[in-house]
Amino acid sequence: MTLDDRIDELYGLPLDRFTPERDALAKELSAGGDREGAAKVKALRKPVVSMWALNVLRREEPEQLDELIELGKRLRDAHRRAVSGGDVEAFRDASDERRKVVSALTRDAAAILGRAGGGSSSQADDVAGTLEAATVDEEIAELMLSGRLTKPVRPPAEFAGGALRIVPGGRTTKREPEPAPKADTAKLRRELSGAETRERRAEQAVERERDRLDEIDRKRSDARERLRAAEAELRGASLERKRLESAVAKATGS
């Protein structure tokens, strides 16, 4: 079994086993002299719950996710034709089909979360957003098909068709935005800048807490190993004590 095969196994495990199994694999590789492989494994990020469910879904329903990616290719082709002034019907039909497929796959992922004792509306939103993003971005599609997602992603908002305006005859033109008053535009830009700053800070906070959780998991795994070693030492010491007690008893005739 190759290292990639073993990494694939990690991302298919129950989520609470990911960190201890990852650390055990890294130690095994390090002990075997494969420092590069050990470093690669140690750097693997634990998936958030919603992405863990998508990784499991990839393993349980590979054909459905393959079909979603193929649909994404048709959707992108139709989008390019539509924004170039072509017929929007193909784009509209592909968008409708994507909504149906994403909805069905999101329900399947929610069922996986439910089996694991979880599931929430925010996790479902993360799943749906990532599925949609995979139909837009080829790199995200490849990552999803690899079954190694770690955190949710969102598709670009403009791809959803907001940049298109359907006119009689089924042709499309660029949507001309309505001019906003200068004062309102400046205020909106300030609010947008503030929202972007808050989003960056929130993302950084999430990453910090995720790193802390991973560190706690690593420490817990190390503590379990130390406990097992101590218990083994105790059993050995107890057996030795009993042996010596028996020898003393025989020597003294008691």
C-alpha positions in Angstrom: 0.0 0.0 0.0 1.4 3.4 -1.0 1.6 6.5 1.2 -1.2 8.1 -0.8 -3.4 5.0 -0.2 -2.8 5.3 3.5 -3.6 9.0 3.5 -6.8 8.3 1.6 -7.7 5.9 4.4 -7.2 8.6 7.0 -9.7 10.9 5.3 -12.3 8.0 5.3 -12.0 7.3 9.0 -14.5 8.4 11.6 -13.5 12.0 12.5 -12.4 11.3 16.1 -9.9 8.8 14.8 -8.2 11.1 12.3 -5.7 12.9 14.5 -4.5 9.8 16.5 -4.2 7.7 13.3 -2.5 10.5 11.5 0.1 11.0 14.3 0.6 7.2 14.5 1.3 7.0 10.8 3.7 10.0 11.0 5.6 8.2 13.8 5.7 5.0 11.9 7.2 6.7 8.8 9.7 8.7 11.0 10.8 5.5 12.7 11.3 3.9 9.3 13.5 6.7 8.2 11.0 8.4 5.8 11.3 11.9 7.3 9.8 13.5 4.2 6.7 11.3 4.3 6.4 11.8 8.1 6.4 15.6 7.6 3.8 15.3 4.8 1.5 13.3 7.0 2.0 15.4 10.1 1.0 18.5 8.1 -2.4 17.0 7.1 -5.3 19.0 8.4 -8.2 17.5 10.2 -11.4 18.1 8.2 -14.2 20.2 9.7 -17.3 18.1 10.3 -19.2 19.2 7.2 -16.2 18.4 4.9 -15.7 15.1 6.6 -19.2 14.2 5.6 -18.4 15.2 2.0 -15.3 13.0 2.1 -17.4 10.1 3.2 -20.0 10.9 0.6 -17.3 10.7 -2.1 -16.5 7.2 -0.9 -20.1 6.1 -0.6 -21.5 7.7 -3.7 -18.6 8.3 -6.2 -20.8 8.1 -9.3 -23.1 10.9 -8.1 -20.2 13.2 -7.4 -18.7 12.4 -10.8 -21.9 13.3 -12.4 -21.9 16.7 -10.5 -18.5 17.5 -11.9 -19.5 16.7 -15.4 -22.6 18.9 -14.9 -20.2 21.6 -13.8 -18.3 21.4 -17.1 -21.6 21.8 -19.0 -22.6 24.7 -16.8 -19.3 26.6 -17.4 -19.6 26.1 -21.1 -23.2 27.3 -21.1 -22.2 30.3 -19.0 -19.4 31.3 -21.4 -21.8 31.1 -24.3 -24.5 33.1 -22.5 -22.3 36.0 -21.5 -21.0 36.2 -25.1 -24.5 36.9 -26.3 -25.7 33.4 -27.0 -28.8 31.6 -26.0 -29.3 31.5 -22.2 -31.6 28.4 -22.2 -28.7 25.9 -21.9 -27.2 27.9 -19.0 -30.6 28.2 -17.3 -31.3 24.5 -17.7 -27.9 23.5 -16.3 -28.3 25.9 -13.4 -31.7 24.3 -12.5 -30.2 20.8 -12.8 -27.3 21.9 -10.6 -29.7 23.1 -7.9 -31.5 19.7 -7.9 -28.3 17.7 -7.8 -26.7 19.8 -5.1 -29.9 19.6 -3.0 -30.0 15.8 -3.3 -26.3 15.4 -2.4 -26.7 17.9 0.5 -29.4 15.7 1.9 -27.2 12.6 1.6 -24.4 14.4 3.4 -26.8 15.5 6.1 -27.8 11.8 6.5 -24.1 10.9 7.0 -23.8 13.7 9.7 -27.0 12.4 11.3 -25.5 8.9 11.6 -22.5 10.4 13.3 -24.8 12.2 15.8 -24.5 15.6 14.2 -25.9 17.8 11.5 -27.0 21.5 11.5 -28.2 24.0 9.0 -24.9 25.8 8.9 -23.1 22.5 8.1 -25.7 21.8 5.4 -24.9 25.3 4.0 -21.2 24.6 4.0 -21.8 21.3 2.1 -24.1 22.9 -0.5 -21.7 25.8 -1.0 -18.7 23.5 -1.5 -20.7 21.3 -4.0 -21.6 24.4 -6.0 -18.0 25.7 -5.9 -16.8 22.3 -7.3 -19.0 22.9 -10.4 -17.3 26.3 -10.9 -13.6 25.8 -9.9 -11.7 22.8 -11.4 -9.1 22.7 -8.5 -11.9 22.5 -6.0 -13.5 19.8 -8.1 -10.3 17.8 -8.1 -9.9 18.2 -4.3 -13.5 17.0 -3.7 -13.0 14.0 -6.0 -9.9 13.2 -4.0 -12.0 12.8 -0.9 -9.6 15.1 1.1 -11.5 18.2 1.7 -10.7 20.0 5.0 -12.7 23.2 5.0 -15.7 24.6 3.1 -15.4 26.9 0.1 -17.9 29.1 -1.6 -18.5 29.6 -5.4 -18.0 33.2 -6.8 -21.3 35.0 -6.5 -21.2 36.4 -10.0 -21.3 32.9 -11.5 -24.8 32.3 -10.3 -26.1 34.3 -13.2 -26.3 37.7 -11.5 -24.3 39.2 -14.3 -26.8 38.1 -16.9 -30.1 39.7 -17.9 -32.6 37.7 -20.0 -34.3 39.7 -22.7 -37.0 38.7 -25.2 -35.7 36.3 -27.8 -33.5 34.3 -25.4 -30.4 36.5 -26.0 -28.3 38.0 -23.2 -26.6 41.3 -22.6 -24.4 42.6 -19.9 -26.4 43.9 -17.0 -25.9 47.6 -16.6 -25.8 48.4 -12.9 -28.0 51.2 -11.8 -25.9 54.2 -10.7 -26.0 54.7 -6.9 -25.7 58.1 -5.3 -22.0 58.9 -4.6 -22.6 59.3 -0.9 -24.3 55.9 -0.7 -21.6 54.3 -2.8 -18.9 55.6 -0.5 -20.8 54.4 2.6 -21.3 51.0 1.1 -17.6 50.7 0.2 -16.7 51.5 3.8 -19.1 48.9 5.1 -17.8 46.4 2.6 -14.2 47.1 3.7 -15.3 46.6 7.4 -17.1 43.4 6.5 -14.0 42.1 4.7 -11.8 42.9 7.7 -14.2 41.1 10.1 -14.3 38.1 7.8 -10.5 37.9 7.6 -10.3 38.2 11.4 -12.9 35.5 11.8 -11.1 33.2 9.4 -7.9 33.7 11.3 -9.7 32.9 14.6 -11.1 29.8 13.1 -7.7 28.6 12.0 -6.2 29.4 15.4 -8.9 27.4 17.2 -8.6 24.5 14.7 -4.8 24.4 15.3 -5.4 24.4 19.1 -7.9 21.6 18.7 -5.4 19.6 16.6 -2.7 20.2 19.3 -5.1 19.0 22.0 -5.8 15.8 19.9 -2.1 15.2 19.5 -1.5 15.6 23.2 -4.4 13.3 24.0 -2.9 10.7 21.6 0.5 11.0 23.2 -1.0 10.8 26.7 -2.8 7.6 25.7 0.4 6.0 24.5 2.2 7.0 27.7 -0.7 5.6 29.7 -0.5 2.3 27.9 3.3 2.2 28.5 2.8 2.9 32.2 0.1 0.3 32.5 2.4 -2.3 30.8 5.2 -1.3 33.2 2.9 -1.7 36.2 1.8 -5.2 35.0 5.4 -6.2 34.6 6.4 -4.8 38.0 3.4 -6.6 39.7 4.4 -9.9 38.1 8.0 -9.4 39.2 6.9 -8.6 42.8 4.7 -11.7 42.9 7.6 -13.9 41.6 9.9 -12.5 44.2 7.4 -12.9 47.0 7.0 -16.5 46.0 10.8 -17.0 46.0 11.1 -15.4 49.4 8.4 -17.6 50.8 10.1 -20.7 49.5 13.5 -19.6 50.9 12.1 -19.0 54.4 9.9 -22.0 54.4 6.8 -19.9 55.1 
